[in-house]
Amino acid sequence: MANYSGLVLQAPVTGTFKTAGAIFVSSTLRRVMLYEAEFGQTGTLAPTDCQDQWDLSRFGTTAAMTGSTVATNLLDLADTASAALYMYNQTAEPTYTTAGNGLSLKSWAINQRGSYRWRALDDGDNILIPATAAMGMGLRTLSSNFTASAVGSMSFVER
């Protein structure tokens, strides 16, 4: 069991949800468990105080997904590279599931000057991606006023 971390990045933030970080199962089937997400905003602040909405949701297909593929960081250099794939700064979104099946598993609104950290209290609280090809989860953001960049990280375990 190895731990990994992936960079969250979305530039610019827009008025519609854009995926800032996505973990998904490739053809190498392993179960993925998200245990931590940290995120916030960076860049020039909006002249008026505003909110940035964040959403963590599952998706069931990666067919339309386009973004920057990045290598995840090993949290222990003795482990092997992640079998799951990771993308950030999406320009085309994956197909997110419906309510009741993983849409908006977690949702937060934070001030443009703020940051947030979500962490599973124990292994039973991890958010899971089944070992099924093209299944995944994305951390999305939107704001009607804040248009600079969203940044952070997602930390996960593979089994």
Residue frames as qw, qx, qy, qz and C-alpha x, y, z in Angstrom:
[[0.000, 0.892, 0.452, 0.000, 0.00, 0.00, 0.00],
 [0.473, 0.043, 0.044, 0.879, 1.58, 3.26, -1.16],
 [0.003, -0.826, -0.369, 0.426, 0.71, 6.93, -0.56],
 [0.433, 0.309, 0.372, 0.760, 0.74, 9.58, -3.28],
 [0.015, 0.714, 0.282, -0.640, 0.04, 13.28, -3.69],
 [0.426, 0.458, 0.515, 0.587, -1.11, 15.15, -6.78],
 [0.109, -0.180, -0.053, 0.976, -1.09, 18.88, -7.49],
 [0.212, 0.746, 0.624, -0.093, -4.41, 20.72, -7.79],
 [0.164, -0.320, 0.198, 0.912, -4.37, 23.59, -10.30],
 [0.331, 0.687, 0.622, 0.176, -7.02, 25.49, -12.24],
 [0.148, -0.545, 0.066, 0.823, -6.17, 28.68, -14.11],
 [0.174, -0.267, 0.292, -0.902, -8.30, 30.64, -14.62],
 [0.140, 0.347, 0.840, -0.393, -11.24, 29.96, -12.31],
 [0.170, -0.198, -0.486, -0.834, -14.51, 30.57, -14.18],
 [0.523, -0.096, 0.237, -0.813, -18.23, 30.80, -13.44],
 [0.918, 0.021, -0.227, -0.323, -18.73, 27.10, -14.31],
 [0.797, -0.464, 0.385, 0.040, -17.19, 24.10, -12.56],
 [0.595, 0.632, -0.495, 0.032, -13.73, 23.20, -13.84],
 [0.944, -0.289, -0.100, 0.122, -11.79, 20.21, -12.53],
 [0.031, -0.897, 0.421, -0.130, -8.63, 21.35, -10.77],
 [0.095, -0.448, 0.886, -0.080, -7.46, 17.83, -9.88],
 [0.888, 0.065, -0.070, -0.449, -8.65, 14.37, -10.95],
 [0.260, -0.363, 0.895, -0.016, -7.53, 10.90, -9.90],
 [0.838, 0.214, -0.038, -0.500, -8.75, 8.03, -12.07],
 [0.728, -0.198, 0.654, 0.063, -8.21, 4.32, -12.45],
 [0.322, 0.544, -0.581, -0.513, -6.48, 3.34, -15.68],
 [0.824, 0.150, -0.473, -0.275, -6.32, -0.11, -17.22],
 [0.411, 0.136, -0.788, 0.437, -4.24, -1.25, -14.21],
 [0.540, -0.603, -0.362, -0.462, -7.05, -1.87, -11.79],
 [0.391, -0.063, -0.647, 0.651, -6.35, -0.76, -8.24],
 [0.287, -0.816, -0.500, -0.031, -8.65, 0.66, -5.63],
 [0.291, 0.378, -0.165, 0.863, -7.89, 4.31, -4.81],
 [0.408, -0.718, -0.536, 0.175, -8.71, 5.95, -1.48],
 [0.149, 0.669, -0.066, 0.726, -8.59, 9.73, -1.07],
 [0.575, -0.497, -0.531, 0.375, -7.64, 10.67, 2.48],
 [0.261, -0.629, -0.151, 0.716, -6.79, 14.39, 2.20],
 [0.381, 0.659, 0.372, 0.532, -7.55, 17.40, 0.02],
 [0.295, -0.608, -0.144, 0.723, -6.06, 20.86, 0.53],
 [0.364, 0.531, 0.482, 0.594, -7.03, 23.80, -1.65],
 [0.120, -0.743, -0.234, 0.615, -7.26, 27.55, -1.93],
 [0.480, 0.837, 0.218, 0.147, -6.81, 30.45, -4.30],
 [0.545, -0.406, 0.164, 0.715, -3.77, 32.37, -5.48],
 [0.342, 0.412, 0.428, 0.729, -3.13, 35.38, -7.66],
 [0.055, -0.179, 0.037, -0.982, -4.70, 38.83, -7.84],
 [0.088, 0.398, 0.800, -0.440, -7.69, 39.12, -5.54],
 [0.047, 0.670, 0.588, 0.451, -11.04, 40.35, -6.82],
 [0.053, 0.375, -0.164, 0.911, -11.71, 43.99, -5.83],
 [0.631, -0.387, 0.092, -0.667, -14.81, 42.94, -3.91],
 [0.359, -0.285, 0.846, -0.273, -14.88, 40.17, -1.34],
 [0.758, 0.185, -0.336, -0.527, -16.05, 36.94, -3.01],
 [0.772, -0.237, 0.560, -0.183, -16.42, 33.21, -2.57],
 [0.355, 0.392, -0.787, -0.319, -14.90, 30.27, -4.42],
 [0.873, -0.107, 0.228, -0.418, -17.02, 27.11, -4.44],
 [0.096, 0.432, -0.892, -0.092, -15.28, 23.73, -4.33],
 [0.882, 0.023, 0.095, -0.461, -16.85, 20.34, -5.03],
 [0.133, -0.368, 0.916, 0.092, -15.56, 16.77, -4.81],
 [0.817, 0.241, 0.133, -0.507, -17.45, 14.38, -7.10],
 [0.594, -0.119, 0.762, 0.231, -17.02, 10.97, -8.72],
 [0.527, 0.520, -0.300, -0.602, -17.03, 10.42, -12.47],
 [0.834, 0.033, 0.541, -0.109, -17.69, 7.28, -14.46],
 [0.781, 0.456, 0.278, 0.324, -16.02, 7.98, -17.79],
 [0.368, -0.613, 0.199, 0.670, -12.94, 9.86, -18.91],
 [0.592, 0.466, 0.535, 0.382, -13.89, 9.98, -22.61],
 [0.211, 0.901, 0.210, 0.315, -14.29, 13.77, -22.81],
 [0.538, -0.795, 0.022, 0.279, -11.65, 14.65, -20.22],
 [0.636, 0.548, -0.068, 0.539, -8.79, 16.86, -21.39],
 [0.380, -0.918, 0.110, -0.027, -6.19, 18.43, -19.14],
 [0.241, 0.718, -0.630, 0.171, -2.56, 18.27, -18.11],
 [0.945, -0.186, -0.268, 0.032, -1.42, 14.77, -17.15],
 [0.026, -0.774, 0.526, -0.353, 1.07, 14.91, -14.29],
 [0.636, 0.038, -0.734, 0.237, 3.04, 12.32, -12.35],
 [0.613, -0.744, -0.126, -0.235, 1.94, 12.01, -8.75],
 [0.065, 0.682, -0.613, 0.394, 4.50, 12.44, -6.00],
 [0.741, -0.159, -0.637, 0.141, 5.56, 9.43, -3.95],
 [0.435, -0.810, 0.141, -0.367, 5.23, 10.19, -0.26],
 [0.727, -0.478, 0.477, 0.126, 7.67, 7.33, 0.41],
 [0.329, 0.700, -0.526, -0.353, 10.48, 7.11, -2.15],
 [0.247, -0.242, 0.938, 0.027, 10.75, 3.35, -1.56],
 [0.618, 0.414, 0.578, -0.336, 7.30, 2.81, -3.14],
 [0.395, 0.187, 0.671, 0.599, 6.57, 2.31, -6.83],
 [0.136, 0.008, -0.221, -0.966, 4.88, 4.83, -9.13],
 [0.512, 0.255, 0.481, -0.664, 1.12, 5.19, -8.92],
 [0.262, 0.230, 0.870, 0.348, -1.00, 2.96, -11.17],
 [0.177, 0.815, 0.511, -0.211, -3.80, 5.54, -11.05],
 [0.407, 0.413, 0.246, 0.777, -3.59, 8.46, -13.45],
 [0.203, -0.697, -0.362, 0.585, -3.78, 12.10, -12.43],
 [0.310, 0.516, 0.347, 0.719, -4.70, 15.29, -14.32],
 [0.130, -0.627, -0.377, 0.669, -5.16, 18.93, -13.42],
 [0.092, 0.484, -0.165, -0.854, -6.26, 22.17, -15.13],
 [0.444, 0.367, 0.808, 0.127, -9.04, 20.53, -17.13],
 [0.150, 0.235, -0.294, -0.914, -10.14, 22.15, -20.38],
 [0.638, -0.107, -0.503, -0.573, -12.82, 19.50, -21.06],
 [0.509, -0.367, 0.548, -0.553, -14.62, 17.83, -18.18],
 [0.067, 0.001, -0.997, -0.044, -15.12, 14.13, -17.46],
 [0.520, -0.389, -0.483, -0.587, -18.71, 12.85, -17.21],
 [0.140, -0.242, 0.681, -0.677, -19.68, 13.24, -13.56],
 [0.173, -0.288, -0.942, -0.004, -22.14, 10.81, -11.99],
 [0.345, -0.604, -0.379, -0.610, -25.62, 11.63, -10.80],
 [0.361, -0.498, 0.423, -0.665, -26.76, 12.62, -7.34],
 [0.893, -0.232, 0.223, -0.314, -26.82, 9.60, -5.03],
 [0.958, 0.185, 0.009, 0.219, -23.94, 7.96, -6.94],
 [0.699, -0.224, 0.014, 0.679, -21.16, 10.34, -6.00],
 [0.215, 0.669, 0.193, 0.685, -22.11, 13.79, -7.29],
 [0.179, -0.711, 0.200, -0.650, -21.08, 16.44, -4.75],
 [0.750, -0.228, -0.570, 0.246, -19.71, 14.03, -2.17],
 [0.421, -0.533, -0.270, 0.682, -18.23, 17.08, -0.43],
 [0.249, 0.742, 0.295, 0.548, -18.87, 20.74, -1.14],
 [0.451, -0.525, -0.257, 0.675, -17.29, 23.88, 0.32],
 [0.236, 0.878, 0.156, 0.387, -17.52, 27.63, -0.19],
 [0.630, -0.448, -0.137, 0.619, -14.46, 29.54, 0.95],
 [0.046, 0.949, 0.009, -0.312, -13.42, 33.16, 0.82],
 [0.682, 0.691, -0.145, 0.190, -10.99, 34.19, -1.93],
 [0.027, 0.766, -0.543, 0.342, -8.37, 34.82, 0.77],
 [0.728, -0.389, 0.471, -0.311, -8.94, 31.47, 2.48],
 [0.402, 0.319, -0.844, -0.157, -7.77, 27.91, 2.15],
 [0.832, -0.237, 0.158, -0.475, -9.26, 24.63, 3.32],
 [0.161, 0.353, -0.921, 0.024, -8.07, 21.19, 4.36],
 [0.877, -0.139, -0.001, -0.459, -10.29, 18.12, 4.40],
 [0.167, 0.412, -0.889, 0.114, -8.86, 14.96, 5.97],
 [0.779, -0.235, -0.518, -0.263, -10.41, 11.55, 6.61],
 [0.525, -0.674, 0.365, -0.371, -10.44, 10.86, 10.34],
 [0.555, -0.322, 0.766, 0.036, -9.51, 7.20, 9.82],
 [0.087, -0.128, 0.850, 0.503, -9.40, 4.59, 7.03],
 [0.192, 0.506, 0.838, -0.072, -13.18, 4.09, 7.21],
 [0.156, 0.817, 0.250, -0.496, -13.69, 7.73, 6.20],
 [0.233, -0.294, 0.579, 0.724, -11.59, 7.63, 3.00],
 [0.636, 0.541, 0.084, -0.544, -13.43, 8.41, -0.22],
 [0.611, -0.131, 0.744, 0.237, -13.07, 5.41, -2.53],
 [0.538, 0.504, -0.397, -0.547, -12.71, 4.87, -6.25],
 [0.918, -0.029, 0.378, -0.116, -13.48, 1.25, -7.16],
 [0.355, -0.380, 0.715, 0.468, -10.99, -0.82, -9.15],
 [0.581, 0.593, 0.557, 0.015, -12.95, -0.21, -12.37],
 [0.454, 0.083, 0.344, 0.818, -11.38, 1.31, -15.49],
 [0.057, 0.473, 0.312, 0.822, -12.21, 4.99, -16.18],
 [0.462, -0.780, -0.420, -0.045, -13.74, 5.54, -12.71],
 [0.470, 0.175, -0.278, 0.820, -12.38, 8.47, -10.75],
 [0.231, -0.836, -0.430, 0.252, -13.00, 11.57, -8.67],
 [0.395, 0.485, 0.085, 0.775, -12.40, 15.21, -9.32],
 [0.259, -0.602, -0.361, 0.663, -11.95, 18.30, -7.18],
 [0.267, 0.609, 0.456, 0.592, -13.77, 21.08, -9.03],
 [0.203, -0.468, -0.296, 0.807, -14.02, 24.82, -8.47],
 [0.178, 0.651, 0.477, 0.563, -16.04, 27.78, -9.67],
 [0.194, -0.544, -0.336, 0.744, -16.51, 31.46, -8.80],
 [0.319, 0.821, 0.437, 0.185, -18.50, 34.26, -10.34],
 [0.053, -0.996, 0.073, -0.001, -16.05, 36.93, -9.13],
 [0.473, -0.647, 0.543, 0.249, -12.65, 35.34, -8.45],
 [0.817, 0.564, -0.038, -0.116, -10.87, 34.58, -11.73],
 [0.018, 0.747, -0.664, -0.018, -7.19, 34.01, -10.84],
 [0.547, 0.251, -0.797, -0.050, -5.89, 30.51, -10.00],
 [0.830, -0.428, 0.125, -0.334, -6.93, 27.68, -7.71],
 [0.413, 0.494, -0.743, 0.183, -4.20, 25.51, -6.16],
 [0.716, -0.440, 0.374, -0.392, -3.78, 22.68, -3.68],
 [0.183, 0.347, -0.917, -0.071, -3.12, 18.96, -3.44],
 [0.886, -0.142, -0.065, -0.437, -4.94, 15.64, -3.22],
 [0.060, -0.469, 0.869, -0.148, -3.39, 12.78, -1.23],
 [0.889, 0.026, -0.079, -0.450, -4.43, 9.17, -1.79],
 [0.451, -0.355, 0.819, -0.027, -3.59, 5.51, -1.20],
 [0.675, 0.275, -0.511, -0.455, -3.69, 2.65, -3.72],
 [0.596, -0.239, 0.734, -0.222, -4.52, -0.96, -2.89]]
